[in-house]
Amino acid sequence: MSKRVPSSPGDRDLNAKAMEALAKARKMRPGPERIEALKNAEKLRQAANTYNYLFSSELKRPD
């Protein structure tokens, strides 16, 4: 089995997309579109965190 790499290009892409989405959402006027943009930014952040966890070197196979 190959060793997992904690900071792969996909990881950086997800983190960057999450940060960009959050910054964009914060600049929007209050309203339903801003709420949806903030929710989507949070989903991206959660996806980045999940990716980081799944591909971390600390996560080990069950024995």
C-alpha positions in Angstrom: 0.0 0.0 0.0 1.3 3.4 -0.9 1.9 6.0 1.9 -0.6 8.8 2.1 0.5 12.3 1.5 -1.1 14.9 3.8 -0.6 17.9 1.6 -1.5 16.9 -1.9 -2.6 19.3 -4.6 -6.2 18.3 -4.0 -6.0 19.3 -0.4 -4.6 22.8 -1.3 -7.3 23.2 -3.9 -10.1 22.5 -1.4 -8.7 24.8 1.2 -8.2 27.6 -1.3 -11.7 27.1 -2.7 -13.2 27.2 0.8 -11.3 30.4 1.8 -12.2 32.1 -1.5 -15.9 31.1 -1.2 -16.0 32.4 2.4 -14.3 35.7 1.5 -16.7 36.2 -1.4 -19.8 35.4 0.8 -18.7 37.8 3.5 -18.6 40.7 0.9 -22.2 40.0 -0.3 -25.1 42.1 0.9 -27.3 40.5 3.6 -30.0 38.3 2.2 -30.8 34.8 1.1 -28.0 34.7 -1.5 -25.5 35.5 1.1 -26.9 32.9 3.5 -26.6 30.2 0.7 -23.1 31.4 -0.2 -22.0 31.1 3.5 -23.6 27.6 3.7 -21.7 26.5 0.6 -18.5 27.9 1.9 -19.0 25.9 5.1 -19.6 22.8 3.1 -16.3 23.3 1.2 -14.5 23.8 4.6 -16.0 20.5 5.9 -14.9 18.8 2.7 -11.4 20.1 3.1 -11.3 19.0 6.7 -12.6 15.5 5.8 -10.0 15.2 3.0 -7.3 16.3 5.4 -8.4 13.6 7.9 -8.8 10.8 5.4 -5.4 11.4 3.8 -3.4 12.3 7.0 -0.4 10.3 7.9 -1.8 9.8 11.4 -4.8 7.8 10.2 -4.0 4.1 10.4 -5.6 1.0 9.1 -7.6 -1.1 11.6 -5.7 -4.2 12.6 
